[in-house]
Amino acid sequence: MKGEKIVCVGFPKWEGDYMKSTVLLLAELARHNEVLYVDYPFTLKDLLNGIRPSGKIPVLDVLGIRPRLAEKTLDNGASVQLLRLPPFIPANWLNNESAYDRLLRWNARLALPVIRRAMHCLGLARPVVINAFNPAFGNALAGRLGEKLLVYYCYDEICAAGWISKHGKRHEAEFMQRAGLTVVSSAPLFREKSKVAKCCGVVKNGVSPAFFQPADGCPDDMPSRGSGAIIGYLGSVDERLDYALLEYLATVLPQHQFVFVGRIMNKSGISRLECLPNVSFLGPRPPSRLPAYLSAFTLGVIPFAKTPLTAGIYPLKANEYLAMGKAVVSTDFSDLSDFEGVLHVSGTYEGFRLAIEAALATDTEARQNARRAIAHSNSWANRAEQFGALIMKALERGNSPAEISDERSKPGCPDSSGRWEKIKTAP
């Protein structure tokens, strides 16, 4: 896909300390298309947290004190326009559907003029609008951005997403009927969402092979491996992990170090592991530093519990481990048939232990090269090409939404020389 205008209304923050499929896909699409990324809608509660010394919220941007719109140059040479919205009133805590929907529409009225103004100033008429896993907000904006195609990008099972558990299912079902195309990230998600969506396709998670290359030197905070191996996990330490499994593994394999690199999202889960001498939680690290940590791993693990949340996951970290040539051991939490022959998969605690020992004992340079080859075939460049092909087919079919006329909401726009200041002062 080339020469298209894309507006992505994102749920993930563009910037941050972990890798996100939405950001990685849009970065590839930006090579040949104009991209406006509407960032995660921060709430008033987020802003209160953000003014603390430990806060990482772009408070000045969100409040409009600094320009809301800024160009971001990417590592691949492309660029995207990043737009910060005015702060929303938190709504996900509401149980009542009518109250939630009224507040949702209020927040959309705050956002709509800001998005339209940015689109107008950037010349993004008749765009492809991609909503990334925020279907409630998508319903409030559908047809109001002059889109020629509305796309829903679904990378998790929304029924198991705690942040929108009260209203996600009904809003997603409605939004998939509005969207001309729904793109999911795994075969299990496709089986579920294709029952409701008007048109559904699959684009699985990928990897940037050029980024995940062996690094010289071991990070200073990496524990010494001693006579054993470093069993590593890269990603958020959250409700997806099977903490009983991890406690068992660290206990029966005391010669190995178990190292976790990523955000700590489940303190009760890690409390049963922190007392073990061969377990280390290093916290999040900048994406630029991740190859160094992966290089220090002897083996990568995906110790997910089998739950409704994990059943729909195509693990991003699998391709990242493989790109570094690392052996990978995983639970059988989801459909991992794409990795047959390069992943060790087990459904029991003892089987997981045996798989770790077998992977360590049978690792060879030939196996490492085979893993890298699999990862290269799953590159984000290839995934973006697949995503673009689905969009072009949907456009050919004419799967565009009905437009909503609302002339009162269409703001004017200054000339190009003054556009940033005008956007900055938007409500």
Secondary structure, DSSP 8 states (H G I E B T S, - for coil): --S-EEEEEESS-SSSSS--HHHHHHHHHTTTSEEEEE----BHHHHHHHTSTT----HHHHTTSS-SEEEEE-TTS-EEEEE----B---TT---HHHHHHHHHHHHHHHHHHHHHHHHHHT--S-EEEEES-HHHHHHHTTSS--SEEEEEE-S-GGG-GGGTTTHHHHHHHHHHH-SEEEESSHHHHHHHTTT-SSEEE----B-TTTS---SS--TTS---TTS-EEEEES-BSTTB-HHHHHHHHHH-TTSEEEEES-B--HHHHTTTTTSTTEEEEE---GGGHHHHHHH-SEEEE-B--SHHHHT---HHHHHHHHTT-EEEEESSS--GGGTTTEEEESSHHHHHHHHHHHHHS--HHHHHHHHHHHHHTBHHHHHHHHHHHHHHHHHHT--------GGG------GGGHHHHHHT--
